[in-house]
Structure formats: structure tokens, C-alpha cells
């Protein structure tokens, strides 16, 4: 599968969102969209109507990260709208296996998200139902936070649990030119980066640089 870079639009200029997304077209593998409801996390961002509009404006696949309560109810709508990947948090889901199957049935990849303090081991048996495991490397809710180095051993354990299974391992939070190497060396292969991309002078070059660093760490 190789390295995948998913710039987070949370750090983009929302007044010029389509243009910001186009600035990484052909370089980014995904556009990472953080959906927050001010309940599961203490922040409110965007919801399904904005995602539906974004999907009409971009060609890069959209990766929706739902930091919301009751994803069992709301997550399928993002898959129906055309998101290529939809991740919900295990801490918020009532029936994660059913929800993962619903997402897949609507044509999206299903992702399972874990907060930094949530251990991966109890969910090992669920992973065959998912296409991606997301390990948060900051507390979810706000962009621009400092990377939590204490999560790196958890990334390594997650990679060991995944083994040869066809499950991507994504990291999200504080990923930049320093920390992406730590994460790649630990076994992550999908990297969400916000300010490291959209805060750079040239967003496309920043994506390419991150990909190179991650690839070097894995080789």
C-alpha cells in the first residue's frame, strides 16, 4: 500500500476551502475532514452539509473523522454522501461491528478511532471488520496540539496486532516533519497532518516532504 498522506482541512483557510484543497490535489492521498459536535469533544466544526458541498468541489478522496456522539445514527450519512473513508470512535459507538458493516455497504472504508488513553488490545478481535485503525496522538478536539510521544508504543502494539491483515494504521495529531518519522518507524502508514501542510509556504511541497520522511523511516 505504501505511505499515504491525509492533510487535515481543520488547519486550512475555511474562507477559501476549495482552493486550499486544490492546492494539495495530485499530492495528497486523502483530504481529512474533522467532524466535531461539541459533545464528544469540546469543539464544534462542520457537519454533513459542508462535507456534501466539499465532495462536489474536489477530486481527492475524502476521509471523514467523526468525533461525535451517536455515530451509529449519523455516520452512515457520510458514507452515503460519497466519503471514501469514514472513521468513528469506539468510545462513542454502541454497535461498532454493525456500524462498520453499514459504512462498507454504502461504499466507504470503515475506520475505528481510539483516543490516546484507549488501549488497542480489547479491540483486536474487531479489526477484521475494519479497513483502518486510527490511533490519536493528541486528545481529539483541537488542531495544532503537541504530539504525545507516549502513544508511540501503542502504535507499535497496534502494528503487531494488525500483522499482515489488510488494515491501514492511521495516526492523527501533531504530525510534522519530526514526528512523522517516529510514527512511521512504529508502523503507521497513513498520516494526518494539518498545520504541517496548510501552515507551510507551499502545501503541496509539504505533503511531498512528509511522504519522503515517512518512507525513509520505514525503509
C-alpha positions in Angstrom: 0.0 0.0 0.0 2.8 2.4 0.8 2.7 5.7 2.6 -0.4 7.8 2.5 -0.7 11.5 3.5 -4.1 12.9 4.5 -3.9 16.7 5.1 -6.5 17.9 7.7 -8.6 20.8 6.4 -9.1 21.8 10.1 -5.9 23.8 9.5 -7.0 25.2 6.2 -8.4 28.6 5.4 -12.2 28.0 5.6 -12.9 31.1 3.6 -11.0 29.6 0.7 -11.6 25.9 1.4 -12.0 24.7 -2.1 -8.8 26.4 -3.2 -6.9 25.1 -0.2 -8.0 21.6 -1.0 -7.0 22.0 -4.7 -3.5 23.2 -3.5 -2.7 19.6 -2.5 -4.5 17.9 -5.3 -2.3 15.3 -7.0 0.0 15.2 -4.0 -2.3 14.2 -1.1 -3.9 10.8 -1.0 -6.9 12.0 1.0 -8.4 15.1 2.4 -9.0 14.6 6.1 -12.2 16.2 7.4 -12.7 16.5 11.2 -16.4 16.5 12.2 -16.9 17.6 15.8 -20.2 18.0 17.6 -19.2 19.9 20.8 -20.3 16.9 22.8 -17.9 14.0 22.2 -15.2 16.7 22.1 -15.2 20.3 23.3 -15.3 21.8 19.8 -17.7 22.4 17.0 -16.6 22.3 13.4 -18.5 21.2 10.3 -21.2 18.6 9.6 -22.7 16.7 6.7 -23.9 19.7 4.6 -20.4 21.1 4.3 -19.0 17.7 3.6 -21.6 17.2 0.8 -20.5 20.5 -0.7 -16.8 19.7 -0.4 -17.3 16.4 -2.2 -18.7 18.2 -5.2 -15.7 20.6 -5.3 -12.8 18.2 -5.0 -11.4 15.1 -6.8 -9.2 13.9 -3.9 -10.9 11.2 -1.8 -12.4 12.5 1.4 -11.5 10.8 4.8 -14.1 11.8 7.4 -13.1 11.5 11.0 -16.2 11.7 13.2 -15.6 13.0 16.7 -19.2 12.9 17.6 -21.7 11.2 19.9 -24.1 8.6 18.5 -22.1 7.7 15.4 -24.4 4.7 14.9 -27.0 7.2 13.9 -25.0 9.8 12.0 -22.0 8.1 10.4 -23.8 6.2 7.6 -24.9 9.6 6.1 -21.3 10.5 5.4 -20.8 7.2 3.5 -24.0 7.7 1.6 -22.8 11.2 0.6 -19.7 9.8 -1.0 -16.9 10.0 1.6 -14.3 7.4 0.7 -13.5 6.6 4.3 -15.5 7.2 7.5 -13.9 6.8 10.9 -15.9 6.8 14.1 -14.7 6.4 17.7 -15.1 3.2 19.6 -15.7 5.2 22.8 -18.9 6.6 21.3 -20.3 3.7 19.3 -22.9 1.4 20.6 -22.6 -1.3 17.9 -19.3 -0.8 16.2 -19.4 -4.0 14.1 -22.9 -3.3 12.7 -21.8 0.3 12.0 -18.7 -0.8 10.2 -20.7 -3.1 8.0 -23.2 -0.3 7.3 -20.4 2.0 6.2 -18.9 -0.6 3.9 -22.4 -1.4 2.5 -22.7 2.3 1.5 -19.3 2.1 -0.3 -16.9 3.7 2.3 -13.9 2.3 4.0 -14.7 1.8 7.7 -12.3 3.2 10.3 -12.1 2.6 14.1 -10.7 5.5 16.1 -9.1 5.3 19.6 -8.3 8.2 21.9 -4.8 8.3 23.3 -5.7 6.6 26.6 -7.9 3.9 25.0 -5.9 0.6 24.7 -5.9 -1.2 21.4 -5.8 -4.8 22.8 -9.5 -5.1 23.7 -10.5 -4.4 20.1 -8.1 -6.8 18.4 -10.9 -9.2 17.5 -12.9 -6.4 15.9 -10.2 -5.3 13.4 -11.2 -7.8 10.6 -14.4 -5.8 10.4 -12.5 -2.6 9.6 -10.3 -1.2 6.9 -8.4 1.2 9.1 -7.4 1.7 12.7 -6.9 5.3 13.8 -4.6 6.0 16.8 -5.0 9.5 18.1 -1.7 11.1 19.0 -3.3 14.1 20.7 -6.5 14.4 22.6 -9.2 14.9 20.0 -10.9 18.3 19.7 -8.4 20.9 18.5 -5.8 21.2 15.8 -2.3 22.4 16.4 -1.7 20.3 19.6 1.7 18.9 20.5 2.3 15.3 19.6 2.0 12.8 22.6 5.2 10.7 22.4 3.8 8.3 25.0 1.5 7.0 22.3 4.3 5.7 20.1 4.5 2.3 21.9 0.7 1.9 21.4 1.3 2.4 17.6 3.9 -0.4 17.7 1.5 -2.7 19.5 -1.3 -1.9 17.0 1.0 -2.8 14.1 1.9 -6.1 15.8 -1.8 -6.9 16.3 -2.7 -6.0 12.7 0.2 -8.1 11.4 -0.4 -9.0 7.7 -4.1 -8.1 7.8 -5.3 -5.6 5.2 -6.0 -2.9 7.8 -4.4 0.5 7.4 -2.9 2.1 10.5 -3.5 5.9 10.7 -2.1 8.4 13.1 -3.6 11.8 13.7 -2.4 14.7 15.9 0.8 16.7 16.0 2.2 15.0 12.9 5.0 17.1 11.3 8.5 16.6 9.9 9.8 15.3 13.2 7.1 13.2 14.5 6.1 11.5 11.2 9.4 9.6 11.3 8.6 8.3 14.8 5.1 7.2 13.7 6.4 5.5 10.5 9.1 3.7 12.3 6.5 2.4 14.8 4.4 1.0 11.9 1.9 3.7 10.9 1.2 4.0 7.2 -1.5 6.7 6.9 -0.6 10.1 8.3 -3.0 13.0 9.1 -1.2 16.4 9.1 -2.9 19.7 9.5 -0.7 22.8 10.2 2.4 21.0 8.9 0.7 21.1 5.5 -1.6 24.1 5.4 0.6 26.2 7.5 3.5 25.7 5.2 4.6 28.2 2.5 3.8 25.5 -0.2 1.2 22.9 0.9 2.0 20.5 -2.0 5.7 20.5 -1.2 4.9 19.9 2.4 2.9 16.8 1.6 5.8 15.5 -0.6 8.3 16.2 2.2 6.2 14.3 4.7 5.9 11.4 2.4 9.6 11.2 1.8 10.4 11.3 5.5 7.9 8.6 6.3 9.2 6.4 3.6 12.7 6.8 4.7 11.8 5.8 8.3 10.1 2.7 7.1 12.9 1.6 4.7 
